[in-house]
Every structure is written in structure tokens, then in C-alpha cells.
Amino acid sequence: MTIPRVKICCIQSLDEARLAIRYGAAALGLVSAMPSGPGVIDESRIAAIAAQVPPPIGTFLLTSLQDAEAIIDQQRRCRTNTIQLCDALPADAYPRLRQALPGIALVQVIHVTGPASVDEAVRVAPHVDALLLDSGNPALAVKELGGTGRTHDWALSRRIVERAGVPVFLAGGLRAHNVAEAIARVRPFGVDLCTGVRVNGSLDEARLRAFMHRVAGLS
């Protein structure tokens, strides 16, 4: 079995970034303004952390923006190498992002709420470099765009992996005790987590170590 890449999200500081990298994280999530959920930091801190992360580690700017021009401006302020699009975008936004931000990877979040999410993922996949399957709910009055700590229907996620044609990250309620089952059932390219390795909002070394050792032990 190929060991999935691990993305540690909700990074709060350069110290947290270094800790995640030391334990083998392939990517870091840096959360900008969101309607709800944990881990939000201001853009100046995102830029400062991203500037100190060595290649080839992915620096993911999590954005809730849905306007292409606003996303372009935000990435230019934050200078990450990847944009994680946490809400749905109009179809014409993707070519605009590609044109304005050459070399910047695009990862679209799909909130797996039911069978329609499979069709959404297949429709969006040709426009992005990867998908990230999470357990939010953008239809709520206050949108949930990630960081819920909940799992979703992994059978739907497996269908997306089989049909998408691009790398797929699995997020949503992953922890050391369930990540092996999640990987076996979904077969994702990568896994992503925030709350599963945190205590009182801070990255916890013991939980991080347990999670990374569990993933590494799957080979």
C-alpha cells in the first residue's frame, strides 16, 4: 500500500509548522477568514509562516472567498504555493485563477453531504490539481467550511477517488484510531486533519506522533 501524504491543517505559528514537518507532514494548512471553525490566523501571519516553510512542503492557503479577483489578491498577499478553495466557485473562476497565478496549485474542497457530492466532485475535478473531501455544510445559515471534527460517508469518498481522475485528500474527523480504516476504505492520495492532533487549539506533539506513526505503519 502506498502511504498517503499527510497535511496538517490549522497551523498557528512557525513553531507548529516546524513540528508538523519534523514528524513528516507533506503539507500545512493556513486558515484565513472563515464564517466558522477553528484555526483562523491573519494574513500577515500566514505570509510569515509560508515564507519560512522549505520546499517541497505544500503551503495551503485556506480561503472562503468565491470571487476570483479577491482570491488572486489574497494569494499575492499570503504567498503560499497552494490555494485550498473551501467554498464553491463559479466555473469561470478557475481559468482566471490559472491565468493570474501560474504555478500555484488549486485544491477544491468538496463537502461530502450526500450522493450529489460525487457528481460535484467529478464536475470540478478537471479544473483543479486535487480535491479535498471534508465534512462541512455550506448550506447552513452560518456556513461550515471545515474543521468540524466529524467524519462523513467514506463510501461516497471512495466513489469520488475512483472517478475524479485527480489526487484526492480525505479530511473530516480523522484521528490515530480511525485513520487506518479510513485509508483502507477510501484509498486517498492524502489525508488531512486539524482537530485530531490538537489539544485546546494547540498542536499536540503526542497526538501528532501517534497519528503519523499510525500512517507510517500502513506500509
Backbone torsions as a table, in degrees:
resi	resn	phi	psi	omega
1	MET	NA	134.1	174.8
2	THR	-74.7	129.9	179.8
3	ILE	-72.8	125.7	179.5
4	PRO	-65.9	150.4	169.7
5	ARG	-65.6	153.2	178.1
6	VAL	-119.3	127.6	173.6
7	LYS	-110.5	123.6	176.3
8	ILE	-99.4	121.0	-173.4
9	CYS	-102.1	172.5	177.6
10	CYS	64.1	32.3	178.9
11	ILE	-62.5	130.4	-173.3
12	GLN	-103.7	-20.6	-171.5
13	SER	-158.1	168.5	176.1
14	LEU	-65.3	-34.4	177.1
15	ASP	-62.4	-42.3	177.1
16	GLU	-64.9	-40.4	178.1
17	ALA	-59.3	-45.7	-179.2
18	ARG	-65.2	-38.6	178.2
19	LEU	-63.3	-46.6	179.5
20	ALA	-61.4	-42.7	179.9
21	ILE	-65.7	-39.5	-179.1
22	ARG	-60.9	-32.7	179.3
23	TYR	-90.9	5.5	170.2
24	GLY	105.7	12.3	178.1
25	ALA	-62.7	135.4	177.2
26	ALA	-90.7	-17.2	-177.7
27	ALA	-153.4	153.9	179.6
28	LEU	-125.0	138.8	176.9
29	GLY	-102.2	128.8	-179.0
30	LEU	-119.1	113.2	-166.7
31	VAL	-95.1	117.7	172.8
32	SER	-88.5	-172.4	-173.3
33	ALA	-52.0	131.1	-179.1
34	MET	-132.7	154.1	176.8
35	PRO	-69.0	-22.7	178.5
36	SER	-162.3	171.4	174.3
37	GLY	98.7	169.1	-172.5
38	PRO	-88.4	169.3	163.9
39	GLY	88.1	3.2	-175.9
40	VAL	-68.3	132.1	172.2
41	ILE	-130.3	161.8	-176.9
42	ASP	-77.4	161.9	-172.7
43	GLU	-65.1	-31.3	178.5
44	SER	-65.1	-36.1	178.2
45	ARG	-73.0	-38.1	175.1
46	ILE	-56.7	-47.9	-179.0
47	ALA	-62.4	-40.8	-178.5
48	ALA	-66.0	-41.7	178.5
49	ILE	-67.7	-48.1	-177.5
50	ALA	-58.1	-35.6	-177.9
51	ALA	-67.6	-20.6	-176.4
52	GLN	-103.8	-0.7	-178.5
53	VAL	-86.6	125.1	-176.1
54	PRO	-76.4	148.0	171.3
55	PRO	-68.9	149.8	8.1
56	PRO	-99.1	29.7	179.7
57	ILE	-66.9	133.7	176.4
58	GLY	-76.7	133.1	172.4
59	THR	-111.8	110.3	-174.3
60	PHE	-99.0	117.6	170.4
61	LEU	-84.9	111.0	176.0
62	LEU	-83.7	119.9	-178.6
63	THR	-125.0	141.9	174.3
64	SER	-98.7	-0.4	-178.5
65	LEU	-67.9	150.2	-179.5
66	GLN	-122.6	-0.8	178.6
67	ASP	-100.2	127.0	-174.9
68	ALA	-58.2	-45.5	-177.2
69	GLU	-63.9	-37.9	178.6
70	ALA	-67.3	-38.2	177.6
71	ILE	-65.8	-41.8	178.3
72	ILE	-59.4	-47.8	179.8
73	ASP	-61.7	-40.8	-178.8
74	GLN	-65.2	-43.9	179.3
75	GLN	-63.1	-38.0	179.7
76	ARG	-66.5	-27.6	174.4
77	ARG	-77.0	-37.1	-171.9
78	CYS	-92.4	-27.9	172.7
79	ARG	61.5	38.1	172.4
80	THR	-82.7	165.4	178.5
81	ASN	-94.1	-3.0	-179.0
82	THR	-144.3	144.5	173.3
83	ILE	-114.2	124.9	174.5
84	GLN	-100.4	110.0	-175.5
85	LEU	-86.6	104.4	-170.2
86	CYS	-85.9	-11.1	178.3
87	ASP	-127.4	168.0	-178.2
88	ALA	-70.6	145.5	178.0
89	LEU	-118.2	151.4	170.6
90	PRO	-65.7	150.9	-174.3
91	ALA	-58.0	-33.6	-176.5
92	ASP	-77.0	-5.4	179.4
93	ALA	-72.9	-34.2	-174.1
94	TYR	-64.5	-49.4	177.5
95	PRO	-62.7	-30.7	177.2
96	ARG	-66.6	-42.7	177.6
97	LEU	-63.3	-42.3	179.5
98	ARG	-61.2	-43.7	-177.6
99	GLN	-65.6	-43.3	-173.9
100	ALA	-81.6	-25.2	-173.0
101	LEU	-127.4	62.3	-179.9
102	PRO	-61.7	137.8	179.5
103	GLY	86.9	-7.5	177.6
104	ILE	-94.0	122.7	-178.5
105	ALA	-74.5	145.6	178.0
106	LEU	-114.0	127.3	177.7
107	VAL	-124.6	118.3	-178.9
108	GLN	-96.0	128.0	174.2
109	VAL	-80.0	133.5	170.4
110	ILE	-114.8	118.8	177.7
111	HIS	-86.2	112.0	-170.7
112	VAL	-82.9	94.8	-177.4
113	THR	-108.9	-10.5	-179.2
114	GLY	171.7	-176.7	-176.8
115	PRO	-57.4	-29.0	179.0
116	ALA	-62.7	-23.7	179.0
117	SER	-65.1	-29.4	177.4
118	VAL	-65.1	-46.8	178.9
119	ASP	-62.9	-40.0	178.4
120	GLU	-61.5	-44.2	-179.3
121	ALA	-62.4	-44.2	-179.4
122	VAL	-65.0	-35.8	179.7
123	ARG	-69.3	-39.8	-174.6
124	VAL	-81.9	-30.7	-170.2
125	ALA	-50.7	-41.3	-178.1
126	PRO	-64.0	-15.1	-175.7
127	HIS	-94.1	-7.7	-172.2
128	VAL	-131.3	172.1	179.5
129	ASP	-88.3	-23.9	179.9
130	ALA	-162.8	162.8	172.8
131	LEU	-114.3	152.9	173.4
132	LEU	-129.5	120.3	-174.7
133	LEU	-96.7	119.6	-174.9
134	ASP	-128.6	-178.5	-171.6
135	SER	-117.0	27.8	177.9
136	GLY	-80.1	-174.7	178.1
137	ASN	-147.7	94.6	-179.1
138	PRO	-69.2	-10.5	-177.8
139	ALA	-82.4	-9.4	179.6
140	LEU	-70.3	158.7	179.0
141	ALA	-58.1	-42.7	168.1
142	VAL	-106.1	108.1	-171.9
143	LYS	-59.6	139.2	167.1
144	GLU	-100.2	114.7	-177.3
145	LEU	-116.6	16.9	177.6
146	GLY	142.9	172.9	177.8
147	GLY	69.2	25.1	-177.7
148	THR	-80.3	-23.0	-175.4
149	GLY	74.5	9.5	-179.5
150	ARG	-102.7	146.9	168.8
151	THR	-84.3	167.1	174.2
152	HIS	-130.2	-168.6	-176.4
153	ASP	-76.1	102.8	-176.9
154	TRP	-67.4	-21.3	176.0
155	ALA	-64.5	-37.8	175.7
156	LEU	-67.3	-40.1	177.9
157	SER	-61.8	-40.3	178.7
158	ARG	-62.3	-39.5	177.9
159	ARG	-62.8	-38.8	178.3
160	ILE	-65.1	-45.7	177.7
161	VAL	-55.4	-43.1	-177.1
162	GLU	-69.4	-27.2	-172.6
163	ARG	-109.1	-15.7	-167.9
164	ALA	-71.3	-40.0	-177.8
165	GLY	79.7	6.4	175.4
166	VAL	-134.4	162.0	176.1
167	PRO	-58.2	144.6	-178.6
168	VAL	-127.7	126.3	171.2
169	PHE	-94.6	141.5	176.1
170	LEU	-107.7	126.7	176.9
171	ALA	-128.3	173.8	174.6
172	GLY	106.1	94.1	172.0
173	GLY	70.9	20.2	-179.1
174	LEU	-79.8	139.1	178.3
175	ARG	-146.9	173.0	-177.8
176	ALA	-57.2	-34.6	-173.7
177	HIS	-78.8	-17.3	-177.2
178	ASN	-121.5	-2.9	-173.7
179	VAL	-68.0	-33.9	179.4
180	ALA	-63.3	-44.1	178.1
181	GLU	-64.0	-42.8	-179.8
182	ALA	-59.7	-45.1	-179.3
183	ILE	-66.3	-41.8	179.6
184	ALA	-62.7	-37.3	-176.2
185	ARG	-82.5	-33.9	-172.8
186	VAL	-101.4	-33.3	-175.7
187	ARG	58.0	53.0	-177.9
188	PRO	-79.0	161.1	171.4
189	PHE	-67.8	-37.1	-178.7
190	GLY	-150.2	165.9	174.6
191	VAL	-123.8	154.5	-172.5
192	ASP	-140.2	135.7	178.9
193	LEU	-153.1	155.2	178.7
194	CYS	-127.7	-71.4	-172.7
195	THR	-67.2	-25.1	-176.5
196	GLY	-68.3	-13.9	177.9
197	VAL	-123.7	27.3	-178.1
198	ARG	-126.0	149.8	172.9
199	VAL	-129.9	122.7	-177.3
200	ASN	52.1	38.7	175.5
201	GLY	85.5	-9.8	-177.1
202	SER	-104.4	144.3	177.4
203	LEU	-62.0	125.4	-174.4
204	ASP	-104.7	120.8	-173.8
205	GLU	-62.7	-39.6	-178.8
206	ALA	-64.6	-43.9	178.9
207	ARG	-67.8	-38.9	178.0
208	LEU	-63.0	-45.9	179.7
209	ARG	-60.2	-44.8	-179.0
210	ALA	-62.5	-41.7	-179.5
211	PHE	-66.0	-49.4	-176.6
212	MET	-65.3	-37.0	177.4
213	HIS	-66.6	-35.4	178.7
214	ARG	-65.9	-42.9	179.2
215	VAL	-67.0	-44.5	-179.6
216	ALA	-62.3	-29.8	-179.0
217	GLY	-75.6	-2.0	-179.3
218	LEU	-82.6	-10.0	-177.6
219	SER	-70.9	NA	NA
